[in-house]
Amino acid sequence: MRSRYLNWADGRLAQMVIATDITPRRMAEEQATRQAERAQSVSRLITMGEMASSVAHELNQPLTAISNYCSGMVSRIQSGQITEEALLAALQKTAHQAKRAGQIIQRIRAFVQKSEPNRTLADVHSMVNEAIELADIELRRHNVRLTHHIAARLPPVMADTILIEQVLINLMKNGAEAIQLANRPASGRSVELRVVPRQIEDRDVVEFSVQDTGKGLSPEVLEHLFEAFFSTKQEGMGMGLNLCRSIVESHRGRMQAQNIYNSSEVTGCRFSFWLPLAKPVNATTDSVANAPP
């Protein structure tokens, strides 16, 4: 209902009331709402399917670590070459990886359900060292050496450490597999991890990059690299990089991939992503507290 006042022909003030039938518009809005709900339901079912693949993909690293720790302990016990302190340390590492496996399941489930990641003030050095320890097992299996450079005194980031560690592990593991497929000689089998502060898009960020010495990626692969269910591996699920990009973007960061060239020859591939620094809450509070009245 709409109304307005106007002067009638004889000079009197009159009120004009206009009634509009909005039934078609309301029906269209209700239909759009129902369609949106159905779309969300379908999306949720697809996400649950993706989660099954993702959990299987991401759990491989801690389960491999548990298996290796147990095999190592059995061998050293049988040969009588293990002390009580060494055995205790190995058992503690095994228990730690089992706990990580449970945390991964919880984090991935929470992530695919579109809930906010469990972001806390995270120390970059601790987070990266944890990922290196776990990924190094897979790299050694492929006879690939890992070199890393982590800038000193990196400021903290707001991050879900489990999810970001999984991104790093996945990138390093993919680099080792790319080198294996390229059949590089021993001198050319290396993955380099660099973590440095940068300023990107006028924002202070921490950049993580993983560079391998494989054959690189074709333009067709680069175009579809981060799409769900797209994989260059025969047994690949096509979930690893898609999930990694989603994790980074949920942290308000960005991920990209580019080939590395020596003249016209492709000598490897570099994956990089960045995360914004944690906002200095204390500094903001202090500035407000110290502001003149």
N, C-alpha and C positions, 0 to 999 in steps of 0.2 A: 504494500500500500504506500502510495506517495500522495502528498497533498501540498497545495500552494494557495496563497491568497492573491486575489486580483480585484481590481475595481470593475464593478458591473456597469452596464450601459447607463443605468439611472444614478450612478455615483455611489451606490452602496458597496460595502466591502463583502466580497463573496469568497467562499472556500471551495476549491476544486479538488476532488479526491479521485485519484486514478488507481484502479485495481488491475494488476497484471497477473495472469495465470502463469505460475512458474513451475507447474507440474512437470512438463517435459525436461526442464533444466534440472529439477530435483531428481528425476528418474535417471538422467544421464550421469549425475554426480554419484548416485548410489551404485549404478552399474560400474562406473570407473573405480569406485572403492572396492567392489567385489572382485573386479579383475585384478586390482593391485594386490588384494589379499591372496588370490589364487597364484599370482606370479611370485609372491613371497613364499608361499607354500612350496611351489615347484623349486624355487631357488634354494630353499632350505633342504629339500630332498637331494638336490644335486650336490650341495655343500657336504651333506652327510656322506655321500659317495666319495667325494674328494677327500674327506677326512680319513676314510679307511685306507686310501692309497698313501696319503701323507704320513699317517702314523707308521705304516709299514716302512716307508722310505726313511723317515727320520729316526726310527728306533734302531736301525741297523748299526749306527755308530756305537751307542752305549752297549748294545748286546755283543758286538764284536770285541769291545774292550773287556767286558766281563769274561768272555770266552778265552781271550788271550791271557788275562791275569790268572784264571783258573788253570789253564794248560801250563803256564810258567811255574806256578806253585807246585803242581803235580810232578813236573819234571825235576825241579830242584829238591823236592822232598825225597823222590825215589833215588836221586844221586847223593843224598845227604849233604847238599851244598847250600842249605838255607838256615839262617839263624832265626831265633824266635822273633827278634826285632823286625827282620826282613819279612817274615811270614805275616806278622801283625800289620805291617805297612801295606802289603799286598791285599790282605783281607779288607783293610779300611778303604783302599782304592776300589775294590770290587763292590763293596757296599755302597760307596759313593756313586758308582756308575749305575747300580740298580735303582738308587734313589732318583738319579737323573732320568732314567727311563720312565719312571712313574710321573715325574714332573713334566716330561715332554708330552705324555698322553694328556695330562690335565691342561697344559698350555695350549696344545693344538686343538683340543676340544673346545676350550674357551674361545680360541681365535676364530675357528670356523663357525661358531655360533654367533659371530659378529659382536661379541662383547668386547669391551675395551681391554687391551693388553694390561697386564699387571706391571705398569711402569713404575720404577723406583729410581732414586738417584744412584747411578751405576758407575763404578770405577772401570774405566776403559781397559787399563792394564790387566786387571783381574779377569775381566770378561774375555779378552783376547787370549790370554795365557791358557785359560780353561779350554777354549776352542782348539788351540794349537796342540795341547796335550792329547786331545781326543782324535783330531784329524791326522796326527803324525803316524798313528797306527796304520791307517789306510795308505798313506803316502809311502811308508816303508814297504808295504806289500807290493807296491808297483815300482819299487826301487827308485823313488823320486825323493830328492832332498828338498827340504823346506828351509828357505831363508826368510827372515822377518826383520822388519824395522818398525819399532813403535816409538814415536816421539816421546821425549821426556816431559813430565809435568802436564799431561793432557788434562784438560778440564773435564768434569763429569758430564754425563748425558742422562736424560730421563729415558730409561729403556727397560724392557722386559729382557733380562739378561739371558734367560733360557732361549727365547726366540732369536735374539741376535746371534748368540753362539751357534745356533743351528744354521743360520744363514751363512756364517763364516765357514763352518764345517762343510756345508754343502758345496760352497764355491771352491774350497781347497780340494775336496774329493773329486769334483768335476774336472779340476785342472790336472790332477794326477791321471784320471782316466783318459783325458785328451792326449796327454803325453804318451800313455801306453798305446793308444790307437795310432798315434803318429810314428810309433816304433823309433823313437829318438835314441841315439847312443847314450852311454852312461854320462858323458860330459855335458849333454844337453837336456838332462832330465831334472828340471828344477821348477819349483813353484815359489813365487815371491809374494809375501804378504807385507803390505805397508799400511800403517795407521798414522795419519798426520792431521794437524789442524789446518783448516782452509777457510777461505771466505768465498762462498758461492751464492750468487743471486743476492748480494748484499747481506748475507747472513753468516754468522760465525758457526762453523760446523766441524765435525770430525769426519774425515774421509777414510774409508776402508777400501783397499784395493787388493785383488788377488790376480796375479799375472802368471800364466803358464807358458810353456814352450812347445805347445801342440801345433796343429796345422791351421788353427784359426777357424772362423765360421764364414760360410758363404753368405752372400747378400740375401738369398732366400731364407736361410736359417735365421739370420739376424732380424729379419722382418717379423718372424713369428715366434721368436725365441721365448718370450715370456707368456705365451698363450697357454691356457690349460689344456692338458692332454697332448701337447706337441712335444715330441722328443726326437733326438737324433740317434738314440741308442735302441738297439733291437729289443732289449728287454726293459726299456725305460717306460715309466708310468706317465711322463709328461707333467709331473706335479711339482718337482723340486724347485725349478726356477720361478714358476708361477707363484708358488707359495712364498718363496723368498722375496719376490718383489712386493707381494701383498703385505708381508710382515714389515718391510722397510717403509712402505707408504703409510701403514697404520701408525708408524712412529714419526710421521710427517717428514720423511726423507725421500730420496729418489735413488733408483738403481739404473745402471746402464752397462752396455758391453761394447767393446771395440776391438778390432784386430790390431796387432802390433806388426809393423813393417820394418824390414831392412831393405832399403831401396824399394823394389817392386815385389819382393818376396815376403810372404806372411810368415812371421817367426813365432807367433803365439797369439794369445787372446788375453784381454784384460777386463775383468769384471770389477766394477766399483760401485759403492753406494755411500751415501753420507747421512749423518744424523745431526739434527740441530743440538746445540749445547743447551744444558739445563738453564732455565732462567734464574738469574741471581735474586731470589726472593728476599734475602736479607738486605741486599743493597737497596731494593725498592722500598722495603720497610723503613730502613734507616733514613732514606732521603725524605720520606713522608714525615717521619718523626722529627727530623731536624729542620723541616721547612719553617720559614718565618710565619708567625700568626697573621 
